[in-house]
Amino acid sequence: MAKILIIDDEETVCQSMSLIGKRAGHETVCARTLTAGFRMALDAEFDLVFLDVRLPDGNGLELLPRLAQTPSRPEIVIMTGFGDPAGAELAINSGAWDYIEKGSSVKDITLSVVRALEYRKQKLSLSAHQEVVALKRENIIGHSPQLTACLDLVASAAGSDAGVLILGETGSGKELFARAVHQNSRRSDKPFVVVDCASLPETLVESLLFGHEKGAFTGADKARDGLICQAHGGTLFLDEVGELSFATQKSFLRVLQERRYRPVGGQRELESDFRLVAATNRDLNKMVQDGLFRSDLLFRLTSFVIELPPLRERADDIKELARFYMDKFCEMNGLSPKGSCPEFMETLRAYSWPGNVREFSNTIERTVITAREQPVLFAQHLPTQIRIQVAQSVVHHHEAPVAAPSQPALPGELPKLNDFRESVYTQAEKQYLSDLMSLSHNDIPTACSLSGLSQSRLYALLKIHELHRIT
């Protein structure tokens, strides 16, 4: 008998899902909010969770990574009544076992339960017999559920030679994760060769990748091994693989298929046994649709995909990251270790970090150097533009209502200009989102296409403006 948690605010859904679970011989428990469901998952062990997407206190997809990291590590099935294929993609990418629509047949729901529990039983059985080995994660700092889920994928990927594609925004740590895959694999004592695809000169790309023989072209005064040859036995990391030209993609595809290549000017083919890891901050699927990236190469790259969360989605790691970089830069600059006041950490957590961990580390380095011998870091030590943006966001959340044009404010009651601007911007943004969802008939892909927003950003904005229940 398994224990099933159902998180949904609709009584009829809870009743019908509970009945399906009980008929299959399982124990079921219901929660009507994300907060209540998460608390239950922390206090008791569950094998399976049915999680609604839209709940009174937030979006289920945002809770999914934290729910998956609760003590019992349950399998999670996302439920929705909106038939959203984009949401299905997000759910599966976030680690959900399945994605079903409310109103699905009893047979389909029962099958999902059976398959999820079979998978869980097999997984638990295998893990009980596996030796626990500490994962090498040099310079990957944090223990948030989002980061832990990515590290679990690193551990899974490291056990094979399958190709790995790492996705993430600029500065999110893609190369660190690529190195972690290599360091935890059987090839860890062999070379880790980095290819910066964004800086490969078009005229020399084949020479750099495949090497060349002496006299192959003007200036080739001696033979040189290419990067593919250097990676023999180890790992070849294609950084920013989305920047490869179409011609180079074609040349490289054959190397991936055959593990054979011909140096420029060479008469015979050579072999290279390498493991491929690639990374990009671009949407390769969209590039394929636009004719900018080869679909057959994408298939070769996506044997195993790790999608890194931006720093703004892993605020739980901010304090640990700050401590790590504060100590690191104090030591590098010959300074005594520093402490920090609560406002310093609060400011770090409140900032959105568009440059992710790279921007974060640079900011801490600058702050440490600015403070010099001062033993405690205050928010005032942080760069001005960061403090300004955080202050503006605070005003945004606590702004006073602006008087309507037909009711002009009395003398002395006008809001500050910045407050007024923020208020007008907020109202305009909310109206835009409302019009957007109405125009797109609540179809997320259409809304993203019309607005130019990413799926995750659109979901976040809908939540901020409490528009997640638009119908």
Buried (B, 14 or more C-beta within 10 A) or exposed (E): EBBBBBBBBBEEBBEBBBEBBEEBEBBBBBBBBBBBBBEBBEEEEBBBBBBBBBBEEBBBBBBBBBBBBBEBBBBBBBBBBBEBEBBBBBBEBBBBBBBBBBEEEEEEBBBBBEBBBEEBEEEEEEEEEEEEEEBBBEEBBBEBBBBBBBBBBBBBBBEEBEBBBBBBBEBBBBBBBBBBBBBBBEBBEBBBBBBEBEEBEEEEBBBBBBBBBEEBEEEBEEBBBBBBBBBBEBBBBBBBBBBBEEEBBEBBBEBBEEBEBBBBBBEEEBEBEBBBBBBBBBBBEEBBEEEBBBEEBBEBBBBBBBBBBBBBBBBBBBBBBBBBBBBBBBEEEEBEEBEBBEEBBEBBBBBBBEBBBBBBBBBBBBBBBEBEEEEEBBBBBBBEEBBEBBBBBEBBEEBEEBBEEEEEEEEEEEBEEEBBEBBEEBEEEBEEBBEBBEEBEBBBBBBBEEBEBEBBEBBBBBBBBEBBEBE
